[in-house]
Amino acid sequence: MLAVLHAREDAYGMNVRREIETRTDREVAIGAVYATLDRLEQKGLIASRRVNGDGGSRRVFSVTAAGTRALYETRTVRDRLWQGLDLPVLVAKFRA
């Protein structure tokens, strides 16, 4: 969903894939991207619409209100889990 938000109005499959690969520095199979986008849409976290352009018809994705709430809740929980932990100290401990 974050990659969809970063891609903005150009959030079609290949651009979502590029966003993920650029931000994670990892290769992602386009089939995995579409499978995930389909699951997120079935759950109501994203929506898609058909857009006609120079290259033909594309499905463009956007994050729904429910998706935005889910992102907020996920980040809040993650931040609470990190509270009280000093990552540089932990990394140094395991490098020693």
C-alpha positions as CSV (number, residue, x, y, z in Angstrom):
1,M,0.0,0.0,0.0
2,L,2.9,2.3,0.7
3,A,4.2,1.8,-2.9
4,V,0.7,2.6,-4.2
5,L,0.8,5.9,-2.2
6,H,4.3,6.7,-3.5
7,A,3.3,6.1,-7.1
8,R,0.4,8.5,-6.7
9,E,-1.8,8.7,-9.9
10,D,0.6,6.4,-11.8
11,A,0.0,3.5,-9.4
12,Y,-0.4,0.7,-11.9
13,G,1.3,-2.7,-11.5
14,M,4.7,-2.0,-13.1
15,N,5.1,1.3,-11.3
16,V,4.1,-0.2,-8.0
17,R,6.7,-2.9,-8.6
18,R,9.4,-0.2,-9.4
19,E,8.6,1.6,-6.2
20,I,9.0,-1.5,-4.1
21,E,12.2,-2.5,-5.8
22,T,13.7,1.0,-5.5
23,R,12.8,1.4,-1.9
24,T,13.8,-2.1,-0.8
25,D,16.7,-2.7,-3.1
26,R,15.2,-6.1,-3.9
27,E,13.8,-7.7,-7.0
28,V,10.1,-8.4,-6.9
29,A,8.1,-10.7,-9.4
30,I,5.4,-8.8,-11.1
31,G,3.0,-11.8,-10.5
32,A,3.6,-11.4,-6.7
33,V,2.8,-7.7,-7.0
34,Y,-0.5,-8.3,-8.8
35,A,-1.5,-11.1,-6.5
36,T,-0.9,-8.8,-3.5
37,L,-2.8,-5.9,-5.1
38,D,-5.7,-8.3,-5.8
39,R,-5.8,-9.5,-2.2
40,L,-5.6,-6.0,-0.8
41,E,-8.5,-5.0,-3.1
42,Q,-10.6,-7.9,-2.0
43,K,-10.1,-6.8,1.6
44,G,-11.1,-3.3,0.7
45,L,-7.8,-1.7,1.5
46,I,-7.1,-0.5,-2.0
47,A,-9.3,0.1,-5.0
48,S,-8.6,0.0,-8.8
49,R,-10.0,1.6,-11.8
50,R,-9.4,1.2,-15.6
51,V,-7.6,4.0,-17.3
52,N,-7.1,4.3,-21.0
53,G,-3.8,5.8,-22.1
54,D,-1.2,5.7,-24.8
55,G,-0.2,2.2,-23.9
56,G,-3.8,0.9,-23.8
57,S,-5.9,0.1,-20.8
58,R,-4.3,-0.1,-17.3
59,R,-5.6,-0.8,-13.8
60,V,-4.6,2.1,-11.6
61,F,-4.7,1.5,-7.8
62,S,-5.4,3.9,-4.9
63,V,-5.5,3.3,-1.1
64,T,-9.0,3.5,0.4
65,A,-10.0,5.0,3.7
66,A,-9.9,1.6,5.3
67,G,-6.4,1.1,3.9
68,T,-5.2,4.4,5.3
69,R,-6.6,3.4,8.7
70,A,-4.8,0.0,8.5
71,L,-1.5,1.8,7.6
72,Y,-1.9,4.1,10.5
73,E,-2.7,1.3,13.0
74,T,0.2,-0.8,11.7
75,R,2.7,2.1,12.1
76,T,1.4,2.9,15.5
77,V,1.8,-0.7,16.7
78,R,5.3,-1.0,15.1
79,D,6.4,2.3,16.8
80,R,5.2,1.0,20.2
81,L,7.1,-2.2,19.7
82,W,10.3,-0.2,19.0
83,Q,9.9,2.1,22.0
84,G,12.6,1.6,24.6
85,L,14.9,-0.2,22.2
86,D,18.2,1.4,21.2
87,L,19.0,-0.1,17.8
88,P,22.6,1.1,17.6
89,V,23.4,-0.6,21.0
90,L,21.7,-3.8,19.9
91,V,23.6,-3.9,16.6
92,A,26.9,-3.2,18.4
93,K,26.2,-6.0,20.9
94,F,25.8,-8.6,18.1
95,R,28.9,-7.4,16.2
96,A,31.1,-7.9,19.2
